[in-house]
Amino acid sequence: MPLNRKVRYGMVGGGPGAFIGAVHRRAAELDGLAELVAGAFSSDAEKSLAHGRSLHLDPARCYPSYEAMAEGEAARAPGDRIDVVVIVTPNHLHYAVAQAFITRGFHVICDKPMTTTLADAEALCRLVAQHGVTFALTHNYSGYPLVKQARAMIAAGALGTLRKVVVEYTQGWLGTALEATGQKQADWRTDPARAGAGALGDIGSHAEQLARYVTGQRITRLLADVGTVIPGRRVDDDANLLLRYESGLRGILHCSQVATGEENRISLRVYGSEGSLEWSQEDPNRLLLRPADGPMQVLTRGSGYLHPEAQRAARLPSGHPEAFFEAFATVYGNALRTIAARVAGEEPDPADLDFPTVLDGAMGVHFIETALRSGGEVGSGGHWVDASYVPPG
């Protein structure tokens, strides 16, 4: 990195009982590029301080709120303050936290979905452009080496003319009214005030971004059937979508959190005139290639025949499995190297710019809102709507 030190980051959210906060910390630090120096880990000031101490942070930098953290870090000397804030709060806080730090000149790495409304997403696009900061969104599935291989192969024309894409993200953990038990993750993820959308926002946004990233195409029209299966639940927990893309490519997206027995199945199939590709997150070190005129091939992570983008994202030789943390760290690595270059006053390596940005975040929020609009009142069926969108900035 152009800096002669690690990137200093602070975290907002990710306190006791927050699964994703620990994931972000491990991903940020896996490659030795960053160190956690500050945080506002909980809306409860005492819990925030206690969690910061458990992470061995300076108590003076364990803040009672994100507002205090933004002000406190901005007041520190340039050689001491954080370079970037990592936001891992419930969705409804993403905009306010990001705005507080962007306007003070800090870079941002944010969990998805970026915001709960398109107006807020577009406001962040404008703020990022105005203040010239880096904004990374952690769609971690785009960090897998063989996802990057699929993207590179499609861009090189290996599948010919694209005809159809099928993407699925199914879970079963909300197959009962888990939120009624007070379980923390279920409680906020099924609260429309804090989560916004349900399955569409939580996992459907990942599925949409994965298909867009790999195919390089944006949705232009969609038809959505959005439903709530569990009685009394206030957000959607199941959705089925038909998609049309820029080139005429057809698509199917299915997301569900009430698919009994499923753990975390995200899978992608892309069909073209010359062959097809298939990848699954539950078997992430293999990519299946089915040529139109030959036998199926199994491409494996870490192999020398892969495209440079895929080889660059692998940390171990073939036969040594890599998975979720490493994929998350790939997104972090590119973002952190980009931030380090900009802090040092240098231009980032173009290869490091391969991470989801604030513009991807706006496209994701637009997708969620468009799908909900297509579905109409939850459970009423759906109708085709225009899904074309270009985010500001």
PEVENJO-V936321 format. One record per residue. N is the residue number from 1. RES is the residue in one small letter. SS is DSSP state (A for helix, B for strand, O for the rest). NEAR is the number of other C-alpha atoms within 8 Angstrom. D_CENTER is the distance of its C-alpha to the mean C-alpha in Angstrom with 1 decimal. Layout:
n:res:ss:near:d_center
N:RES:SS:NEAR:D_CENTER
N:RES:SS:NEAR:D_CENTER
This chain:
n:res:ss:near:d_center
1:m:O:6:24.0
2:p:O:7:26.2
3:l:O:10:26.3
4:n:O:5:28.8
5:r:O:4:26.7
6:k:O:9:23.3
7:v:B:14:20.8
8:r:B:12:21.3
9:y:B:14:18.4
10:g:B:12:18.7
11:m:B:14:16.5
12:v:B:15:16.6
13:g:B:13:16.2
14:g:O:15:15.8
15:g:O:11:19.4
16:p:O:7:21.6
17:g:O:6:20.2
18:a:O:10:16.5
19:f:A:7:15.0
20:i:A:8:11.6
21:g:A:11:13.6
22:a:A:9:15.4
23:v:A:9:12.6
24:h:A:9:11.3
25:r:A:9:15.0
26:r:A:10:15.7
27:a:A:14:13.0
28:a:A:14:14.1
29:e:A:11:17.7
30:l:O:9:17.8
31:d:O:8:19.1
32:g:O:8:21.3
33:l:O:12:19.8
34:a:B:11:19.2
35:e:B:11:21.0
36:l:B:10:20.4
37:v:B:11:23.3
38:a:B:15:22.7
39:g:B:14:21.0
40:a:B:16:21.3
41:f:O:16:20.0
42:s:O:14:21.6
43:s:O:9:23.2
44:d:O:7:26.3
45:a:A:10:27.8
46:e:A:7:29.6
47:k:A:12:26.7
48:s:A:17:24.7
49:l:A:14:27.7
50:a:A:8:28.2
51:h:A:11:24.7
52:g:A:15:24.9
53:r:A:11:28.2
54:s:A:7:26.9
55:l:O:6:24.6
56:h:O:6:27.7
57:l:O:12:26.8
58:d:O:10:29.6
59:p:A:8:30.4
60:a:A:5:30.9
61:r:A:10:27.2
62:c:B:15:26.1
63:y:O:15:25.9
64:p:O:14:26.7
65:s:O:10:24.2
66:y:A:10:21.5
67:e:A:8:24.2
68:a:A:9:26.5
69:m:A:14:24.0
70:a:A:11:23.3
71:e:A:8:27.1
72:g:A:8:28.0
73:e:A:9:25.9
74:a:A:9:26.9
75:a:A:7:30.5
76:r:O:8:30.3
77:a:O:7:31.7
78:p:O:5:29.4
79:g:O:4:29.9
80:d:O:6:28.8
81:r:O:11:26.0
82:i:O:13:22.3
83:d:O:11:20.6
84:v:B:13:17.1
85:v:B:14:15.7
86:v:B:12:12.7
87:i:B:14:11.9
88:v:B:13:11.2
89:t:O:10:13.6
90:p:O:10:13.8
91:n:A:13:12.3
92:h:A:11:15.7
93:l:A:10:16.0
94:h:A:14:13.1
95:y:A:12:15.3
96:a:A:7:18.4
97:v:A:12:17.1
98:a:A:11:15.5
99:q:A:10:18.7
100:a:A:10:20.9
101:f:A:13:19.6
102:i:A:14:19.1
103:t:O:9:22.7
104:r:O:8:23.9
105:g:O:9:22.6
106:f:O:12:19.8
107:h:B:13:16.6
108:v:B:15:13.3
109:i:B:13:10.1
110:c:B:13:8.1
111:d:O:12:5.9
112:k:O:12:4.8
113:p:O:12:7.0
114:m:O:16:8.5
115:t:O:15:12.0
116:t:O:13:14.2
117:t:O:9:16.4
118:l:A:11:16.5
119:a:A:6:19.2
120:d:A:10:17.2
121:a:A:16:14.4
122:e:A:11:17.2
123:a:A:8:18.9
124:l:A:12:16.1
125:c:A:14:16.3
126:r:A:10:20.0
127:l:A:11:19.8
128:v:A:13:17.8
129:a:A:9:20.3
130:q:A:6:23.2
131:h:A:9:22.5
132:g:O:7:21.3
133:v:O:11:18.5
134:t:O:11:15.4
135:f:B:11:12.1
136:a:B:12:8.9
137:l:B:15:5.3
138:t:O:12:3.5
139:h:O:12:2.0
140:n:A:11:5.2
141:y:A:11:7.3
142:s:A:12:8.1
143:g:A:15:9.7
144:y:O:15:12.4
145:p:A:15:15.7
146:l:A:14:16.9
147:v:A:13:14.0
148:k:A:13:15.0
149:q:A:12:18.6
150:a:A:11:18.2
151:r:A:12:16.8
152:a:A:11:19.8
153:m:A:11:22.2
154:i:A:12:21.5
155:a:A:9:21.7
156:a:O:6:25.0
157:g:O:8:26.4
158:a:O:9:26.7
159:l:O:14:26.2
160:g:O:10:28.4
161:t:O:8:27.8
162:l:B:10:24.7
163:r:B:11:25.8
164:k:B:10:23.3
165:v:B:13:19.7
166:v:B:10:19.0
167:v:B:15:15.6
168:e:B:12:15.5
169:y:B:15:13.5
170:t:B:15:16.2
171:q:O:15:16.8
172:g:O:13:20.2
173:w:O:10:19.7
174:l:O:11:20.4
175:g:O:11:23.4
176:t:O:7:25.7
177:a:O:9:25.8
178:l:A:11:24.2
179:e:A:10:23.6
180:a:A:7:27.3
181:t:A:6:27.7
182:g:O:8:25.9
183:q:O:9:23.1
184:k:A:8:20.7
185:q:A:7:17.3
186:a:A:11:19.0
187:d:A:12:20.8
188:w:A:10:18.1
189:r:A:12:15.8
190:t:O:12:18.9
191:d:O:11:20.1
192:p:A:11:19.6
193:a:A:6:20.5
194:r:A:11:17.6
195:a:A:15:14.9
196:g:O:13:15.9
197:a:O:12:15.4
198:g:O:13:15.5
199:a:A:15:14.2
200:l:A:14:13.2
201:g:A:13:10.8
202:d:A:12:9.7
203:i:A:10:9.4
204:g:A:14:10.9
205:s:A:15:8.0
206:h:A:11:6.2
207:a:A:14:9.8
208:e:A:12:10.5
209:q:A:11:8.0
210:l:A:11:9.3
211:a:A:12:12.8
212:r:A:11:12.6
213:y:A:10:11.5
214:v:A:12:14.2
215:t:A:10:16.9
216:g:O:9:16.5
217:q:O:9:17.6
218:r:O:8:16.8
219:i:B:12:18.0
220:t:B:12:21.3
221:r:B:12:22.5
222:l:B:15:21.5
223:l:B:14:23.3
224:a:B:16:21.7
225:d:B:13:23.4
226:v:B:16:21.6
227:g:B:11:23.2
228:t:O:13:23.7
229:v:O:9:25.4
230:i:O:9:26.1
231:p:O:5:29.0
232:g:O:4:28.4
233:r:O:10:24.6
234:r:O:8:23.5
235:v:O:12:20.3
236:d:O:15:19.5
237:d:O:15:19.0
238:d:B:15:19.5
239:a:B:14:19.0
240:n:B:11:20.4
241:l:B:12:19.9
242:l:B:11:22.0
243:l:B:13:20.6
244:r:B:12:22.4
245:y:B:13:21.0
246:e:O:9:22.6
247:s:O:5:24.9
248:g:O:7:26.0
249:l:O:11:23.6
250:r:B:11:23.4
251:g:B:12:20.5
252:i:B:11:20.0
253:l:B:14:16.9
254:h:B:13:17.5
255:c:B:15:15.5
256:s:B:13:17.4
257:q:O:13:17.5
258:v:O:14:21.2
259:a:O:10:21.7
260:t:O:8:24.2
261:g:O:6:24.0
262:e:O:10:20.5
263:e:O:8:18.3
264:n:O:9:14.9
265:r:B:12:15.7
266:i:B:12:13.2
267:s:B:11:15.4
268:l:B:13:16.0
269:r:B:11:19.5
270:v:B:13:20.6
271:y:B:12:24.3
272:g:B:12:26.4
273:s:O:10:30.1
274:e:O:11:30.5
275:g:B:13:28.2
276:s:B:13:25.0
277:l:B:12:22.0
278:e:B:11:20.4
279:w:B:14:17.7
280:s:B:11:16.6
281:q:A:10:14.2
282:e:A:7:17.3
283:d:A:7:19.3
284:p:O:12:16.8
285:n:O:11:19.6
286:r:B:11:21.4
287:l:B:14:21.0
288:l:B:11:23.8
289:l:B:12:25.6
290:r:B:11:28.3
291:p:B:11:30.6
292:a:O:8:32.8
293:d:O:5:35.9
294:g:O:6:35.3
295:p:O:6:34.1
296:m:B:8:30.6
297:q:B:7:29.1
298:v:B:8:26.8
299:l:B:10:24.8
300:t:B:10:23.8
301:r:O:15:21.4
302:g:O:13:23.4
303:s:O:10:26.1
304:g:O:5:28.0
305:y:O:4:27.9
306:l:O:11:24.2
307:h:O:9:23.0
308:p:A:6:22.6
309:e:A:10:18.9
310:a:A:16:18.6
311:q:A:13:21.3
312:r:A:8:19.8
313:a:O:11:16.6
314:a:O:11:19.0
315:r:O:7:20.7
316:l:O:8:23.4
317:p:O:9:26.0
318:s:O:9:25.9
319:g:O:6:26.8
320:h:O:6:25.0
321:p:O:7:21.9
322:e:O:11:18.4
323:a:O:9:15.4
324:f:A:7:12.4
325:f:A:9:13.1
326:e:A:12:14.1
327:a:A:16:11.0
328:f:A:14:9.0
329:a:A:15:12.0
330:t:A:13:12.0
331:v:A:16:9.0
332:y:A:11:10.9
333:g:A:12:14.1
334:n:A:13:13.8
335:a:A:14:12.7
336:l:A:11:15.4
337:r:A:12:18.0
338:t:A:13:17.4
339:i:A:14:17.9
340:a:A:12:20.9
341:a:A:14:22.5
342:r:A:10:22.3
343:v:A:9:23.7
344:a:O:8:26.4
345:g:O:6:27.2
346:e:O:8:26.4
347:e:O:6:24.5
348:p:O:11:21.4
349:d:O:7:21.8
350:p:A:6:20.4
351:a:A:6:18.8
352:d:A:12:16.7
353:l:A:10:15.2
354:d:O:8:13.0
355:f:O:11:9.5
356:p:O:12:7.4
357:t:B:10:9.6
358:v:A:14:10.9
359:l:A:11:12.3
360:d:A:10:9.2
361:g:A:15:8.4
362:a:A:14:12.0
363:m:A:11:12.0
364:g:A:13:9.5
365:v:A:17:11.7
366:h:A:10:14.7
367:f:A:11:13.9
368:i:A:13:13.8
369:e:A:10:17.0
370:t:A:10:18.6
371:a:A:13:18.2
372:l:A:11:19.7
373:r:A:7:22.4
374:s:A:14:23.2
375:g:A:16:23.6
376:g:O:10:25.8
377:e:O:6:26.9
378:v:O:11:24.9
379:g:O:10:27.0
380:s:O:10:29.1
381:g:O:11:27.9
382:g:O:11:26.5
383:h:O:8:27.5
384:w:O:9:26.4
385:v:B:9:24.8
386:d:B:7:24.0
387:a:O:10:20.3
388:s:O:8:20.9
389:y:O:7:19.1
390:v:O:5:19.0
391:p:O:9:17.2
392:p:O:7:19.6
393:g:O:6:19.8
